[in-house]
Amino acid sequence: MKKLLLIPALIILAVPALWAEKTVAELNPDFVELMVQALRPKNEGAVFGYRNEVQPLSLFWFTDIHGDAEEFGRLIDFYNGYEKYFDGMICTGDLVCDSAEGSDFTYWSKTPGHEKVMSVIGNHDVLRNHNDDANKNRKDALSMAESYARYFAPFIDKWGAVYESGKTYYYRDYDAKNVRLIVLDTMLWSRREPKAAASQLAWFKKTLAGAKEKDLSVLVAAHFTLNKTEKIPCNFTVTTYLGDYEDGDCDAILKAVDDFMKSGGKFVCYIAGHTHNDFILRSKTYPKQLEIVSDAACDWQSDAYSESARVPGTRSRDLANAFVVDTSRHLVKLIRIGANRDSFMRSKNGITLDYVTQEIISQY
């Protein structure tokens, strides 16, 4: 009799598990297989001549989380489970939903593991209230000091970064991977905060020079950077929409990188967000400079902007990337975690590019 009573009890306990939402890891069962290949272990023998190659840098990268606390937690859980495959985690801006005063940013610090996420300042992060224009004059935007106090000060000591207190830009060296990651605040427009913009540009040039002295290849993260772009046709470039890359201050950043490259510095690419779509872009003015733009981690505006539908209970529920920089072979590899197909029915599992020649090696 006791056994008969036990059976319904077990069924009752099992039903919630059947309806529980699958984790990011469960929805991406091929992740380990892809990463093992992308990070190809260093061959200690003489086979294929790989003995002296430097191991690739691998970042867990997402962007435009827009206050989506549930998604933020899901992504951190995924990172915690596969942390051995990564050298760090970064969000390239728009941490809040609409504006600083109109959004609750406490979700960030309430999420265990938040301290592992390096941050970038996005246009919504500096927008004081939703009535101001986020992408034009930003008359009522947060100052650099205010942005630093809100988004950086409580967390930046955990990032392993080299930074100055009060400044919303920093860098981190991955010496064993031959990469310097430079994070810029492209919300520092000279017409709004001229001293801060000039300070960042001077710092950026100095930091580029320091990378050259250490023979490190430079990867730049920002919310957006390129002006006057042209799309590189591929599965990770939307065909119909580009977004509002209109900030004249970014030209000075591109010019600094061009001078750096002409002097012998090694530049990989920019990684960015902002558009809520995927793009592989090159600068028309400086065509050797690439930018890789990721679709948004949040799905609250996917129907309005993204070409990838986001459906609960499916792989498309989430959107992040494993971003790999292989300086030995001049390759960048993007592996999509989550939404891996768009409405054009193009596969977006991943893409590999030669960042020097801009040749697409594979997309799958």
C-alpha positions as CSV (number, residue, x, y, z in Angstrom):
1,M,0.0,0.0,0.0
2,K,2.8,2.4,0.9
3,K,4.4,1.7,-2.5
4,L,1.1,2.6,-4.3
5,L,0.9,5.8,-2.4
6,L,4.5,6.6,-3.3
7,I,3.9,6.5,-7.1
8,P,1.5,9.5,-7.2
9,A,3.9,11.4,-5.0
10,L,6.8,10.8,-7.4
11,I,4.7,11.8,-10.3
12,I,3.8,15.1,-8.6
13,L,7.4,15.8,-8.0
14,A,8.4,14.9,-11.6
15,V,5.8,17.1,-13.3
16,P,7.5,20.5,-12.5
17,A,10.8,19.1,-13.8
18,L,9.2,18.3,-17.1
19,W,7.9,21.8,-17.5
20,A,11.1,23.6,-16.3
21,E,12.7,25.8,-18.8
22,K,15.8,24.3,-20.3
23,T,19.1,25.9,-19.5
24,V,21.4,27.6,-22.1
25,A,23.7,24.6,-21.9
26,E,20.8,22.2,-22.5
27,L,19.7,24.2,-25.5
28,N,23.3,24.3,-27.0
29,P,24.5,20.7,-26.7
30,D,27.1,21.1,-29.4
31,F,29.0,23.9,-27.6
32,V,31.9,21.8,-26.2
33,E,32.5,20.1,-29.5
34,L,32.7,23.4,-31.3
35,M,35.0,25.0,-28.7
36,V,37.4,22.0,-28.6
37,Q,38.0,22.6,-32.3
38,A,38.0,26.5,-32.1
39,L,40.7,26.3,-29.3
40,R,42.6,23.5,-30.9
41,P,45.0,22.4,-28.2
42,K,48.7,23.3,-28.8
43,N,50.4,20.4,-30.4
44,E,53.5,19.7,-28.4
45,G,55.1,17.6,-31.1
46,A,56.5,18.6,-34.5
47,V,53.3,17.6,-36.4
48,F,52.0,20.3,-38.7
49,G,54.5,22.8,-37.3
50,Y,52.2,24.0,-34.5
51,R,54.8,23.7,-31.8
52,N,55.4,27.4,-31.3
53,E,51.8,28.7,-31.8
54,V,50.3,30.9,-29.1
55,Q,47.0,29.6,-27.7
56,P,43.9,31.6,-28.8
57,L,42.1,34.1,-26.6
58,S,38.5,33.2,-25.9
59,L,35.9,35.6,-24.5
60,F,32.2,35.0,-23.6
61,W,30.6,38.0,-25.2
62,F,27.1,39.4,-25.2
63,T,25.6,42.8,-25.7
64,D,22.5,44.9,-25.1
65,I,21.1,43.0,-22.1
66,H,18.8,45.9,-21.4
67,G,17.9,45.0,-17.8
68,D,16.8,41.5,-18.7
69,A,17.7,40.0,-15.2
70,E,16.5,36.5,-16.1
71,E,18.6,36.3,-19.3
72,F,21.6,37.8,-17.4
73,G,21.3,35.0,-14.9
74,R,21.0,32.4,-17.6
75,L,24.1,33.6,-19.4
76,I,26.2,33.7,-16.2
77,D,25.1,30.2,-15.3
78,F,26.3,29.0,-18.7
79,Y,29.6,30.8,-18.3
80,N,30.1,29.2,-14.8
81,G,29.5,25.8,-16.3
82,Y,32.0,26.3,-19.1
83,E,34.4,28.8,-17.6
84,K,37.4,26.6,-18.4
85,Y,36.9,27.4,-22.1
86,F,37.0,31.2,-21.6
87,D,39.6,33.9,-20.6
88,G,36.9,36.3,-19.6
89,M,33.3,37.6,-20.0
90,I,32.2,41.0,-21.5
91,C,29.0,42.9,-22.2
92,T,29.4,45.6,-24.8
93,G,26.9,48.1,-23.5
94,D,23.2,48.9,-22.8
95,L,23.1,47.3,-19.4
96,V,19.8,49.0,-18.6
97,C,16.4,48.8,-20.2
98,D,15.7,52.4,-21.4
99,S,17.5,55.0,-19.3
100,A,19.5,55.4,-16.1
101,E,16.6,56.9,-14.1
102,G,13.9,54.8,-15.7
103,S,15.5,51.4,-15.1
104,D,16.4,49.2,-12.2
105,F,20.1,48.4,-12.4
106,T,20.1,46.5,-9.0
107,Y,19.5,43.3,-10.9
108,W,23.2,43.3,-11.9
109,S,24.7,43.2,-8.4
110,K,21.9,40.9,-7.2
111,T,23.0,38.2,-9.7
112,P,25.7,35.9,-8.4
113,G,28.7,36.0,-10.7
114,H,28.1,39.5,-12.0
115,E,31.6,40.4,-10.8
116,K,33.0,38.3,-13.7
117,V,31.4,40.5,-16.4
118,M,33.5,43.3,-17.8
119,S,31.3,46.2,-18.9
120,V,31.1,48.8,-21.7
121,I,29.0,52.0,-21.6
122,G,26.1,52.0,-24.0
123,N,23.8,54.8,-25.2
124,H,20.9,53.7,-22.9
125,D,23.3,53.6,-20.0
126,V,24.1,57.3,-20.2
127,L,20.5,58.4,-21.1
128,R,19.3,60.1,-17.9
129,N,15.6,59.7,-18.8
130,H,13.7,58.2,-21.7
131,N,12.4,61.6,-22.9
132,D,15.9,62.6,-24.1
133,D,17.2,61.5,-27.4
134,A,19.6,58.6,-26.9
135,N,21.3,58.8,-30.2
136,K,21.6,62.5,-31.1
137,N,22.4,65.4,-28.7
138,R,22.0,63.6,-25.4
139,K,21.5,66.9,-23.7
140,D,20.6,65.3,-20.4
141,A,23.1,62.5,-20.4
142,L,25.1,61.2,-17.5
143,S,28.6,62.6,-17.2
144,M,31.6,60.3,-17.3
145,A,31.9,60.6,-13.5
146,E,28.3,59.6,-13.0
147,S,28.6,56.7,-15.4
148,Y,31.7,55.5,-13.7
149,A,30.1,55.7,-10.2
150,R,27.0,53.7,-11.4
151,Y,28.4,51.1,-13.7
152,F,32.1,50.7,-13.0
153,A,33.0,51.7,-9.4
154,P,31.3,48.8,-7.6
155,F,32.7,46.1,-9.9
156,I,35.9,47.1,-11.8
157,D,38.4,45.9,-9.2
158,K,37.3,42.4,-10.0
159,W,37.9,42.6,-13.8
160,G,41.7,42.3,-13.8
161,A,41.8,45.6,-15.7
162,V,44.2,48.5,-15.8
163,Y,42.1,51.6,-15.2
164,E,41.9,55.1,-13.7
165,S,39.3,55.9,-11.1
166,G,36.5,57.9,-12.5
167,K,37.3,57.0,-16.2
168,T,34.9,54.8,-18.2
169,Y,37.6,53.2,-20.3
170,Y,40.3,50.6,-19.4
171,Y,42.4,47.8,-20.8
172,R,43.3,44.3,-19.9
173,D,46.3,42.4,-21.2
174,Y,46.2,38.7,-21.9
175,D,49.9,38.3,-22.2
176,A,49.9,34.5,-22.7
177,K,47.5,35.0,-25.6
178,N,49.3,38.0,-27.1
179,V,46.2,40.2,-26.9
180,R,45.5,43.6,-25.3
181,L,41.7,44.2,-24.9
182,I,41.0,47.9,-24.9
183,V,37.5,49.1,-23.8
184,L,36.3,52.5,-25.0
185,D,33.4,54.7,-24.0
186,T,32.0,55.9,-27.4
187,M,29.3,57.9,-25.5
188,L,32.0,60.5,-24.6
189,W,31.1,62.9,-27.4
190,S,33.3,66.0,-27.6
191,R,30.3,68.3,-28.1
192,R,28.8,67.1,-24.8
193,E,31.9,66.5,-22.6
194,P,35.0,67.8,-24.5
195,K,37.5,67.3,-21.7
196,A,36.5,63.7,-21.1
197,A,36.5,62.9,-24.9
198,A,40.0,64.5,-25.3
199,S,41.3,62.6,-22.3
200,Q,40.0,59.2,-23.6
201,L,41.6,59.8,-27.1
202,A,45.0,60.7,-25.6
203,W,44.8,57.7,-23.3
204,F,43.8,55.5,-26.3
205,K,46.8,56.5,-28.3
206,K,49.1,55.9,-25.4
207,T,47.5,52.5,-24.7
208,L,47.9,51.5,-28.4
209,A,51.6,52.5,-28.2
210,G,52.0,50.4,-25.1
211,A,50.5,47.4,-26.9
212,K,53.0,47.8,-29.7
213,E,55.9,48.0,-27.2
214,K,54.8,44.7,-25.8
215,D,54.1,43.2,-29.2
216,L,50.4,42.6,-28.3
217,S,47.6,42.5,-30.9
218,V,44.8,44.9,-30.1
219,L,41.1,44.0,-29.8
220,V,38.8,47.0,-29.1
221,A,35.4,46.7,-27.4
222,A,32.9,49.5,-27.5
223,H,29.2,50.0,-27.9
224,F,29.8,51.2,-31.5
225,T,32.8,52.5,-33.3
226,L,32.8,52.6,-37.1
227,N,31.4,55.4,-39.3
228,K,30.9,55.2,-43.0
229,T,30.8,51.4,-43.2
230,E,30.3,48.8,-45.8
231,K,28.9,45.4,-45.1
232,I,30.9,42.2,-45.7
233,P,28.3,39.8,-47.2
234,C,28.0,36.7,-45.0
235,N,25.4,34.9,-42.8
236,F,26.3,37.3,-40.0
237,T,25.4,40.5,-41.9
238,V,21.8,41.6,-42.1
239,T,20.9,42.6,-45.6
240,T,18.4,45.3,-45.0
241,Y,19.3,47.4,-41.9
242,L,22.4,49.1,-40.6
243,G,21.5,51.3,-37.7
244,D,22.6,54.8,-36.6
245,Y,26.4,54.9,-36.6
246,E,26.7,58.6,-36.9
247,D,29.0,59.8,-34.1
248,G,31.8,62.0,-35.6
249,D,34.0,61.4,-32.6
250,C,34.5,57.8,-33.7
251,D,36.5,59.1,-36.6
252,A,39.3,60.1,-34.3
253,I,39.4,56.6,-32.8
254,L,39.7,55.0,-36.3
255,K,42.4,57.5,-37.2
256,A,44.4,56.5,-34.1
257,V,44.1,52.8,-35.0
258,D,45.2,53.6,-38.6
259,D,48.3,55.4,-37.3
260,F,49.0,52.5,-34.9
261,M,48.8,50.0,-37.8
262,K,51.0,52.1,-40.1
263,S,53.6,52.2,-37.4
264,G,53.7,48.5,-37.2
265,G,51.0,47.8,-34.6
266,K,48.9,44.7,-34.8
267,F,45.1,45.3,-34.8
268,V,42.5,42.6,-34.7
269,C,39.0,44.2,-34.9
270,Y,36.3,46.0,-32.9
271,I,33.5,44.2,-31.2
272,A,30.3,46.1,-30.6
273,G,26.5,45.9,-30.2
274,H,23.8,48.7,-30.4
275,T,22.0,47.6,-33.5
276,H,20.2,44.5,-32.2
277,N,21.4,42.7,-35.3
278,D,24.5,40.9,-36.5
279,F,27.0,42.6,-38.8
280,I,30.4,42.1,-40.1
281,L,31.6,45.5,-41.3
282,R,34.6,47.3,-42.6
283,S,35.4,51.0,-42.5
284,K,35.1,52.7,-45.9
285,T,37.7,55.3,-44.8
286,Y,40.1,52.8,-43.3
287,P,39.2,49.5,-45.0
288,K,41.7,47.4,-43.1
289,Q,39.6,47.9,-39.9
290,L,36.9,45.4,-39.2
291,E,34.0,45.6,-36.8
292,I,32.0,42.6,-35.6
293,V,28.6,43.5,-34.2
294,S,26.4,41.1,-32.3
295,D,22.6,40.9,-32.0
296,A,21.2,41.7,-28.5
297,A,21.1,39.3,-25.6
298,C,17.7,40.5,-24.5
299,D,14.7,39.6,-26.6
300,W,12.3,42.4,-25.6
301,Q,12.7,44.2,-28.9
302,S,13.6,41.3,-31.2
303,D,10.4,41.6,-33.2
304,A,11.0,45.3,-33.9
305,Y,14.7,45.1,-34.8
306,S,16.3,41.7,-35.0
307,E,16.2,39.4,-38.0
308,S,16.3,36.4,-35.5
309,A,13.0,35.4,-33.9
310,R,13.4,34.6,-30.2
311,V,11.1,31.7,-29.1
312,P,10.9,30.6,-25.4
313,G,11.8,26.9,-24.9
314,T,14.0,26.8,-28.1
315,R,17.6,27.5,-28.7
316,S,16.7,30.9,-30.0
317,R,15.6,31.9,-26.4
318,D,19.2,33.1,-25.7
319,L,21.9,35.0,-27.6
320,A,25.6,35.3,-26.8
321,N,28.9,34.4,-28.4
322,A,32.1,32.6,-27.8
323,F,34.6,35.0,-29.4
324,V,38.1,33.6,-30.2
325,V,41.2,35.5,-31.3
326,D,43.9,33.4,-32.8
327,T,46.9,35.7,-33.3
328,S,49.1,32.9,-34.6
329,R,47.0,32.5,-37.7
330,H,45.3,35.9,-37.8
331,L,41.8,34.5,-37.2
332,V,38.7,35.5,-35.4
333,K,36.1,32.9,-34.7
334,L,32.6,33.6,-33.5
335,I,30.6,30.7,-32.2
336,R,26.9,31.5,-31.6
337,I,25.4,30.4,-28.3
338,G,21.6,30.5,-28.7
339,A,19.7,32.0,-31.7
340,N,21.5,30.4,-34.6
341,R,19.2,31.1,-37.6
342,D,17.5,34.2,-38.9
343,S,14.3,34.9,-40.9
344,F,16.2,34.5,-44.2
345,M,16.8,30.9,-43.0
346,R,20.6,31.5,-42.9
347,S,22.5,29.4,-40.5
348,K,24.4,31.3,-37.8
349,N,26.2,28.6,-35.8
350,G,29.5,30.4,-36.4
351,I,32.0,32.2,-38.6
352,T,35.7,32.4,-39.0
353,L,37.6,35.3,-40.7
354,D,41.2,36.1,-41.4
355,Y,41.3,39.6,-39.8
356,V,44.2,40.7,-41.9
357,T,43.0,39.7,-45.4
358,Q,39.3,39.9,-44.3
359,E,38.7,36.5,-46.1
360,I,35.8,34.5,-44.7
361,I,37.3,31.1,-44.0
362,S,34.1,29.4,-43.0
363,Q,30.5,30.0,-42.0
364,Y,28.2,27.2,-41.0
